[in-house]
């Protein structure tokens, strides 16, 4: 999933749409999209062409869905972020949270 021409990486939905689709508050989705001094971003952002346009790809939506599932299991955000980083490094797959091959069993 590395090609810029890969349709799975094209902007598809907005953060507001992601929040509705996965049932999480919009501020939570925004926090997952951004790195902070304490943790890396949990989901990838494709980038919007203009304000209000889609900025999250299908891959980002899948990552958000995975993060939501982990949060429902009462896993803290710092642990989810560390888990995502671990999966990405160990698998060599930048999009490991969205991969079928990277189950939450690591």
C-alpha positions as CSV (number, residue, x, y, z in Angstrom):
1,X,0.0,0.0,0.0
2,X,2.8,2.4,-0.7
3,X,1.8,3.8,-4.1
4,X,0.5,7.4,-4.3
5,X,-1.9,6.0,-7.0
6,X,-3.4,3.4,-4.6
7,X,-7.1,4.3,-4.2
8,X,-7.0,3.0,-0.6
9,X,-4.8,6.0,0.2
10,X,-6.9,8.7,-1.5
11,X,-8.9,11.1,0.6
12,X,-12.4,9.6,1.1
13,X,-14.0,11.0,4.2
14,X,-13.8,14.0,6.6
15,X,-13.0,13.7,10.3
16,X,-16.7,14.5,11.0
17,X,-17.8,11.6,8.8
18,X,-15.3,9.3,10.5
19,X,-16.6,10.2,13.9
20,X,-20.1,9.4,12.8
21,X,-19.1,6.1,11.1
22,X,-17.2,4.7,14.1
23,X,-19.3,6.3,16.8
24,X,-16.6,8.4,18.5
25,X,-16.6,12.1,19.3
26,X,-15.1,14.4,16.6
27,X,-12.4,15.8,19.0
28,X,-11.2,12.2,19.6
29,X,-10.9,11.5,15.9
30,X,-8.9,14.8,15.5
31,X,-6.6,13.8,18.3
32,X,-6.0,10.4,16.6
33,X,-5.0,12.3,13.4
34,X,-2.3,14.3,15.1
35,X,0.9,13.6,16.9
36,X,1.6,15.2,20.2
37,X,4.6,15.5,22.5
38,X,3.4,12.4,24.3
39,X,2.4,10.1,21.4
40,X,2.4,9.5,17.6
41,X,-0.7,9.9,15.5
42,X,-2.8,6.7,15.5
43,X,-4.3,7.1,12.0
44,X,-3.0,8.4,8.7
45,X,-4.3,11.5,7.1
46,X,-4.3,11.7,3.3
47,X,-4.6,15.5,3.1
48,X,-7.5,17.6,1.9
49,X,-7.5,19.6,-1.2
50,X,-9.5,22.4,0.6
51,X,-10.9,23.1,4.0
52,X,-13.9,20.8,4.7
53,X,-13.0,18.4,2.0
54,X,-12.2,14.7,2.7
55,X,-8.8,14.2,4.3
56,X,-9.0,10.6,5.5
57,X,-8.5,7.6,3.3
58,X,-10.0,4.2,3.6
59,X,-6.8,3.1,5.3
60,X,-7.2,5.9,7.9
61,X,-10.8,4.9,8.4
62,X,-9.7,1.3,9.1
63,X,-7.1,2.6,11.5
64,X,-9.8,4.6,13.3
65,X,-12.0,1.6,13.5
66,X,-9.2,-0.5,15.0
67,X,-8.4,2.3,17.6
68,X,-12.1,2.5,18.5
69,X,-12.2,-1.3,19.1
70,X,-9.2,-1.1,21.4
71,X,-10.7,1.9,23.2
72,X,-13.9,-0.1,23.8
73,X,-11.7,-2.7,25.4
74,X,-10.5,0.0,27.8
75,X,-7.0,0.3,26.3
76,X,-5.5,3.7,26.9
77,X,-4.6,6.0,24.1
78,X,-0.9,6.0,25.0
79,X,-0.9,2.2,24.8
80,X,-2.8,2.2,21.5
81,X,-0.3,4.7,20.1
82,X,2.6,2.6,21.4
83,X,1.0,-0.6,20.0
84,X,0.5,1.1,16.5
85,X,4.2,2.2,16.6
86,X,5.3,-1.3,17.5
87,X,3.2,-2.9,14.8
88,X,4.5,-0.5,12.2
89,X,8.1,-1.1,13.2
90,X,7.9,-4.8,13.6
91,X,5.9,-5.5,10.5
92,X,7.6,-2.9,8.3
93,X,4.1,-1.9,7.3
94,X,3.3,1.8,7.7
95,X,-0.4,1.0,7.7
96,X,-0.2,-2.0,10.0
97,X,-3.3,-1.0,12.1
98,X,-5.4,-1.3,8.9
99,X,-3.8,-4.5,7.7
100,X,-5.6,-7.9,7.8
101,X,-2.2,-9.5,8.6
102,X,-1.7,-7.4,11.7
103,X,-4.3,-8.6,14.2
104,X,-4.4,-7.2,17.7
105,X,-2.6,-10.3,19.0
106,X,1.0,-9.0,19.0
